[in-house]
């Protein structure tokens, strides 16, 4: 057996020793990662804390890549190759390690995001504070992720000495290049700045009920450049953040989710308004959608042939208000049809004499 290895050429033995060392280092790194995350995973099963569970789930893959790249870095100096090849391999591994660390940091920002989202639940009835905090967290966390990615990319570029040297010679033209890049990236930059404005001033929040471009919907997602509005028929309206800042829109839940819903009816002048008003109270009484604050019916207009009645009812949120309005409208029409059919809108004709032409009024 010893004679067999003696006959092996020296370069091959060096590469064999390096390959073995590399495999051992990678295996040791992988085993260390598995042990650490297995232990941490068992601890999180007992604590059941959102931070622990999210940290294990979010960082497992990126941490594994970082550990394996560090292990590979340790054995690169043992590579039986020329100095240029060793330096090139070391630089490539350094670039990969910087990218992996950037990935790991971004995933750690996501952990903080998960913790805040779990603490402030928007599914509760009074979710104004939760929506405010979640909106700020989403916008700020995405901005931090973009900054971390930019820093990681810049760090990778700094690993190339020629780029640093060329940068000094291009300093004179940096102003023109920056102006051109600024003009080209103006929409993106303006949306990023608008995102920070939204995070600070909060004209909209997650789960807000809004009317934008004539579309009624809820704020489903706020990214670093646009807002996703879930329209009532489950379409998605994509609105740039700059448009949200520059244009006017309706926010039905800006300070409170409570809202008033109106129902308009057009009846004949002979309608008994007091009876209809009393019946409106009977309709909304006991309905889960009605929050008990407002129940009114008034005559808002007297047109040429009809009276305009407006029923005003209140609800805890816009969804309940819509359902309540539909129910009230249906029951009021049903009541008029059943109890006062003569009070529905109608056209009158007057006849004077046997051969008179009807006069429509």
C-alpha positions, 0 to 999 in steps of 0.5 A, a space after each residue: 500500500 505504501 508503495 502504491 502512494 509512493 508511485 503517485 506523482 507529487 502534484 497529484 498527492 498535493 491536490 489529493 491532500 488539498 481536496 481531502 482538507 477541503 472536504 473535511 472543512 466543508 463537512 465540519 462546517 456543515 456539521 457545526 451548522 446542523 448541530 447549532 441549528 438543531 439545538 436552537 430549534 429544540 429551544 424554540 420548540 419550548 419557548 415558542 417565541 416569534 423571534 426565536 422561531 422566525 430567526 431559525 426559519 429565516 436565517 438557516 440557509 444563509 447561515 449555512 452558506 456563510 459557514 461553508 464559505 468560511 470553511 473553504 476560506 481556511 483551506 484555500 492557502 493550502 491549494 497546490 497552485 500558482 500564486 495567481 490561481 490562489 489569489 483568484 480563488 480567494 477573491 472569488 470566495 471573498 465575493 461569495 462570502 460578502 454576498 452571503 453575509 449580505 443575504 444573512 443580514 437581510 434575513 435578520 431584518 426580516 426577523 425583526 419585521 416578523 416580530 413587530 408584525 406578530 406583536 401588532 395584529 391587524 385582525 383585531 377589531 380596533 386595529 388602528 395602532 397596529 396598522 400604523 406600526 405595521 405600515 412603518 415597519 414594512 416601509 422602513 424594513 424594505 428601505 433597510 434591505 435596499 441599503 444593505 444590498 447596496 452596501 454589499 454590492 459596493 463592498 464587492 466592488 471594492 475588492 477589485 483594486 483596479 476599480 479603486 484606481 480607476 475611480 480616482 481617475 474618473 472622479 472628475 467625470 463623476 458629477 456628469 455621471 451622477 447627474 445622468 444616473 440621477 435623471 435616469 433613476 428619478 422615478 425610483 428615487 422619488 418613490 423611495 423618498 415617498 415611501 419614507 414620507 408615507 412611513 412618517 406621515 402615514 396618509 395610508 396604512 395597511 388594511 386602510 379602506 381607500 378610494 383611489 382612481 375611483 376604485 374602492 378597496 383596501 391597502 393590501 401591501 406597501 412596498 418600497 416603490 408602490 402600493 397594492 390596493 385589493 379592490 372589492 371584486 378581488 382585483 389588484 390596483 398597483 399605485 406608485 407611491 409618488 402618486 399617493 403623495 401627489 394626488 388626492 384620494 379618500 381614506 375611510 379609516 384614517 382616524 377611525 374605522 367607524 363609518 356612516 352608510 346612506 340609502 336613498 329612496 324616491 317615493 310619492 308625496 303621499 308617503 307617511 314619513 314617520 311610519 317609514 322612519 319607525 320601520 327603519 329602526 325596526 329593520 336595524 334593531 338587532 342587526 350585527 352590522 349596526 353599531 347602534 350609533 346612528 339611525 335616521 331617516 329624513 326628507 332630503 329633497 322634494 323633486 317635481 314628482 317624488 320625495 327623496 328620503 335618505 336613511 342614514 345608519 352607522 357601522 363599525 367598518 366599511 364592510 359592515 356598512 355596505 352589507 347594512 346599506 344593502 339590507 336596509 334598502 331591500 327591507 324598506 322597498 319591501 315595506 313600501 311594496 307591502 304596506 304602502 304600494 300607493 306611495 311608490 313613485 307613479 305618474 298621474 294623468 288628469 282627464 277633463 271632459 269625455 274627449 280630453 287629452 290626458 295631462 300627465 303630472 
